[in-house]
Amino acid sequence: MARDMTPVLKRCRSLGLEPGYLGIDKKSNRQLTRSGRKVSEYGLQLREKQKAKFIYGVLEKPFRNNFERASKLKYGTTGENMMILLELRLDNVVFRMGFARTRKEARQIVDHKMILVNGKQVNIPSYIVSAGDKIEVKEKKKSIQRMKDILEATEGRAVPAWMESDKESLSGTVLEIPTREQIDVPVDEMLIVELYSK
């Protein structure tokens, strides 16, 4: 399985991204110095794509598939649809509900068969949830030390308006499909659409 092994803070610095968007509360003291070079239009488009892939922890092929899927949807713009599809991935929803510190950890929790969707076990991180889906941690996994540590770490994290999360019972519900305004990810998706449309 392919994995991105780049140090997270270094990658955040190169993409001009706050580590907070990844659920990481570390700060980098170093400043990125670019030797006054002007970034080309292609360079800007590529950086936006890399930023989106890095935030959601998606590699090129699944990211491209997401784009293809978004372009076939009959409503909304391709860029907005793509961001909504990324946001509705099961690993991202588990992260947003506060059941994981980072999206990487959320992906691992899903992989390890700890999550139920509408009472059925799902271990596919890229599974797209729908409005009304109930997501919960398996009963026997609720009391393990790891989950207690996670809940402690994510205590102050705000849950987006399009879902509700109950930290006591380790369950939550997707109330509605989010709009682009409800997705607080600093990515200009129009540049990604332009890049793929070439």
N, C-alpha and C positions, 0 to 999 in steps of 0.2 A: 504494500500500500504506500502510495506517495505521501510524503509529509513535508511541510514547510518547516525547516529547522532554524530559520533566521532568528537571532535574538529579537524578542518582541519590541523592546524599547528602541533598538536600532532601527527596526522597520518602521515604527511609528514616527521616528524622527525624519527618516527619508521621505515619508509620505505626508509629513506635516500634519500628523494626526495626534489627538489627545489620547493617552492610554486609557482614560476613563470610558471611552466608547467600547472598549473590549472588556470592561469590568475589572481593570487592573488599576489599583490606586497608587502605583509607584510613579515617580516623576523622574525624568531624565534631566540632569543638570547641564549636559552638553548642548551646545547650539549647533545647528546644521549650517555650515558655511558653503554657499554655492558661489563659485568664482564669477559672479556677475554675468553668467551666461543667460541669454534669453531662451526660454523654453518654447519649442515649436508647438504648433497646434496639435500635431500627432502626440508629442510628449505630454501635453496637458490631458488629452483623451486617455492615453495609456495610464497616466497616474491615477485618474479617476477610477478606471477599471481595476487597477491593482489595489486601490483603497477599498473598493466594495468587496473584492475577493478576500482581502486580508481581514476586514471586519467580520465577515460572515464565515470565514474559514473554509471557503469553497475553492476548489482547483479549477483550472481552465475549462475542462470538458463539461463538468456539470454546470458551470457558470454559463457557458455557451448554450447548453440545452435549455437553461432557464430563460435565456434571452429569446431563443426560438419559440419557446412555449408562450412567452409574454407577447411576442409579435403576432401570434395567432388568435389571441383573445379579442373578442368583438367590442369590448368596452374599454374606455380609457386609453391613455397613450402607452406605447411600448415601454418607455423608460419607467413610468410610474408602476405599470403592471409588474415589471421585473423586480422593482424594489419591494412590492407587496408580496410577491412569490418568495423572495428571499426571507422576508420577515415572517412568513407563515411556515417556514421550515420547523420541524419538531424540535431540533436542537436549539434554535433561536427562541422558540416559545418557552421551552424549559428554562432558558437563561433569563428571559424577560420576567417570568413568574417568580424568579428569585430562588429556584431550586438548584442553581449552580452558580459558582463565582464568575466563571468566564464561559464563553461559547464553546471553547475547547473542552472544558470540563462537562458541559451539558451534552456535548457529542459523545463523550465517554460514558456518561450515565445512561444515555439512550442505548448505546452499543452494548452495555452490560445488562441489558434487559431489566432495567429498574423502573421503566415508565409504562403506564397503561393509558391508552386512548380509548375513551368510552368503554372501559372495562376489559379491553383486549390488549395484550402485550404487543408493543411495537418497538423494534430495535433498529429502525432505519432512520438515521438523523435527517435525511433529506425528505422524509414523509411530509406532505403538505397538509396541514390541519385545516378544518373548515369551521365556519361560524357555528357555535353551539357545541363544539367538541369539548368533552371533559378530559382534562389531563391530570393524572395523579401518579404519585410515587407508589410502588407496590407496597402492600401492607407490611410484609416482613422486612422491608428495607427502610421503613419510616423511623425505626428506633436506632439504627446504626449510628456510630459516632460521627462518621463522615457527614451525614445529613445534618446532625446537630451543629457541626462546625460550619457548614455552608449557611445554615439559617442565621447563625450568629454573624457571619461575615456580610450577608446580604440584607441585614435587618432594616437599614435605612434606605434601601433602594426603592425608588418609586416604580409602581407597576403601571404600564400604559393604560390609557382609558378604554382601549378596545378589548381588554381582558380583565378578569378578576382572579385574584389569587388568595387562597386561605392558607397561611403559613402553619396554622395549628394542625390542620388535617392533611397538609402537603398535597393539596389538590387545587385546581383552578379551571376556569372555563373561558373559552374564546367567545366573547360576546358578539363580535362582528368582525368583518374583514376590515383591516385598517385602511385609512386613506393615506396618501403620501404625506399630508401635513402632520399626521400622528406618528410618523417614523422619524425619530431624531438622529438620523445618520447623515454626517456631513459629506454627502456624495452628490455630484452633479450628474444625474443619470442621463441627461441629454447628450453629454460628451461621450458616454459609453455607447449610446445608440448611434451617434455619428461614426464612432470608431468601427462598429460592427457593420454599418451600412455601406462601407467602402467597397 
